[in-house]
Amino acid sequence: MNAVKQKAVINAEKSQLDRVQRLIDSGQYRTVSAFVREAIEDKLGRIEQGRVAEAVERYCSAGWRRKTLI
């Protein structure tokens, strides 16, 4: 699948970029862009999981909790 990529400028602390560069130097990432793409995907995933968890909590709080059979 060929995803369309778009350029963006980011502002980051030098210390953060130094840490990213160490990961690149150690071979964990090819480029800063590869690191940022993965970081964005991870953050979006956590946000989406949080929304699902909140929806489940609202569902359970509304009395739709499954009753345990004993």
PATOR-881232 format. One record per residue (C-alpha): x, y, z. Coordinates in pm, whole numbers, plus 50000, padded with zeros to 5 digits. Each point is the difference from the previous one (the first is absolute). Layout:
REM PATOR-881232
{c1->X	c2->Y	c3->Z}
...
REM end
This chain:
REM PATOR-881232
{c1->50000	c2->50000	c3->50000}
{c1->50148	c2->50334	c3->49896}
{c1->49904	c2->50260	c3->50255}
{c1->50017	c2->50362	c3->49894}
{c1->50253	c2->50176	c3->50217}
{c1->49989	c2->50365	c3->50086}
{c1->50281	c2->50210	c3->50142}
{c1->49964	c2->50180	c3->50330}
{c1->50232	c2->50208	c3->50212}
{c1->50025	c2->49914	c3->50368}
{c1->50154	c2->50188	c3->50290}
{c1->50172	c2->49784	c3->50256}
{c1->50246	c2->50048	c3->50281}
{c1->50362	c2->49936	c3->49906}
{c1->50021	c2->49735	c3->50271}
{c1->49705	c2->49814	c3->49843}
{c1->50158	c2->50010	c3->49656}
{c1->50331	c2->49883	c3->50148}
{c1->49821	c2->49700	c3->50152}
{c1->49836	c2->49923	c3->49665}
{c1->50338	c2->50028	c3->49828}
{c1->50148	c2->49747	c3->50242}
{c1->49722	c2->49756	c3->49903}
{c1->50078	c2->50058	c3->49634}
{c1->50374	c2->49953	c3->50062}
{c1->49930	c2->49672	c3->50181}
{c1->49800	c2->49875	c3->49700}
{c1->49658	c2->50000	c3->50165}
{c1->49867	c2->50252	c3->49746}
{c1->50118	c2->50097	c3->49653}
{c1->49907	c2->50367	c3->50019}
{c1->49841	c2->50265	c3->50219}
{c1->49697	c2->49977	c3->49773}
{c1->49968	c2->49627	c3->50066}
{c1->50012	c2->50066	c3->50375}
{c1->49741	c2->50279	c3->49980}
{c1->49765	c2->49791	c3->49785}
{c1->50012	c2->49717	c3->50255}
{c1->49957	c2->50242	c3->50291}
{c1->49694	c2->50154	c3->49834}
{c1->49849	c2->49657	c3->49932}
{c1->50062	c2->49892	c3->50362}
{c1->49839	c2->50317	c3->50138}
{c1->49698	c2->49971	c3->49772}
{c1->49957	c2->49637	c3->50106}
{c1->50007	c2->50092	c3->50370}
{c1->49744	c2->50276	c3->49944}
{c1->49771	c2->49760	c3->49813}
{c1->50038	c2->49731	c3->50269}
{c1->49918	c2->50258	c3->50266}
{c1->49683	c2->50096	c3->49818}
{c1->49892	c2->49638	c3->49977}
{c1->50072	c2->49951	c3->50371}
{c1->49794	c2->50310	c3->50084}
{c1->49710	c2->49875	c3->49787}
{c1->50009	c2->49661	c3->50175}
{c1->50007	c2->50171	c3->50338}
{c1->49699	c2->50215	c3->49907}
{c1->49820	c2->49688	c3->49874}
{c1->50068	c2->49812	c3->50323}
{c1->49911	c2->50301	c3->50215}
{c1->49663	c2->50022	c3->49826}
{c1->49904	c2->49662	c3->50145}
{c1->50081	c2->49783	c3->49701}
{c1->50251	c2->49801	c3->50201}
{c1->49980	c2->49627	c3->49937}
{c1->49868	c2->49818	c3->50305}
{c1->50222	c2->49725	c3->50136}
{c1->49834	c2->49662	c3->50028}
{c1->50072	c2->49807	c3->50317}
REM end
